[in-house]
Amino acid sequence: MLKTTIAGSLPKPAWLAEPNKLWPTWRAQGAELARAKGDATLLWLKEQEDAGIDIVTDGEQSRQHFVHGFLESVEGIDFEHKVKMGIRDNRYDAMVPVVVGPVKLKGRVHQTEARFSRGHTKRQLKITLPGPMTIVDTIADRHYGDKAKLAMAFAELLNQEARALENDGVDVIQLDEPAFNVYMEDVKRWGIATLDRAIEGLQCTTVVHICYGYGIQANLDWKKTLGSEWRQYEEIFPALAKSRVKQVSLECIHSKVPLELLKLLKGKDLLVGVIDVASNVVETPEEVEKTIFQALKFVPAERLFPCTNCGMAPMEREVAIAKLKALGAGAALARSRLAGRKPATSSKRTKGKPRTSSRGGRSRPRAARPRKSARRR
């Protein structure tokens, strides 16, 4: 009950890539870069376990960006001649690759990090993928000429990779769809259909993550325009409730989302954001517990999974570690309260002190030899 997880991404250590950036430059190349990615993945698996996170991720340590990390393995895309394009209904501009022909996978996309992570943790493992609508909103198109057709083409590729990830031993596959909060009519017309195609045939747990974006300035400025209540979820949740996806990940703490909207997703498990990724202020376990109990007014405890509002890729590493600890400790408080027993120890604000073995990101652990672990569903 109240199993904890995170939306997906975690900060890249300074020895792996430029810190605090969404499109960071790698610090190494070739075999050295591959080793560094593995070391960073191992580090974050351990940090999540130490913090009491029940369903862990690879932290997206092997990707420069959550969308482009997938697109790099797709044929029919020109990365050499990027164009400037408005993202999320022109909320901000980015240099993006261009679709110039039929899209097709070159091979496996996230096999290396999935198998590496599976070999280094016995906990449930989640791997994230960009959703079809969000891909379409983060790439230029000079071939298909129709967003719905392009999204469905990508949905088929995502399904191929998702099925392979399931065979790799991944327990949870999540599709990230921040675009669902922007193009609500398109979500109902074709967005959910492409989501269902992407997860077709999967037996593992499936999730769609719908948030209000990373804690970057463009997103913070956009949120200020949304008024006293954020009701974007209200437009899409009834249709989403009819989809094949088993779980929905959404933003909650420090947002202006009316919590009663959660009732619109009856029958779905909900990953409720209890950690704010748009602030460097670390939540206390008591604050996390409070948010959990606010959500419990509308969601049964067996369907609630405390989570982060969004990914933490642009965040300071020490802050992210402290927030992980607050998430784990706050959920533990909530479980104890629900069980009607007093916690063994009192909780205090989690401090984000760096580990001495990591020296603030300047050194890294060596990856241990992978050990076999039972696949868990």
Disulfide bonds with the S-S distance in Angstrom:
none
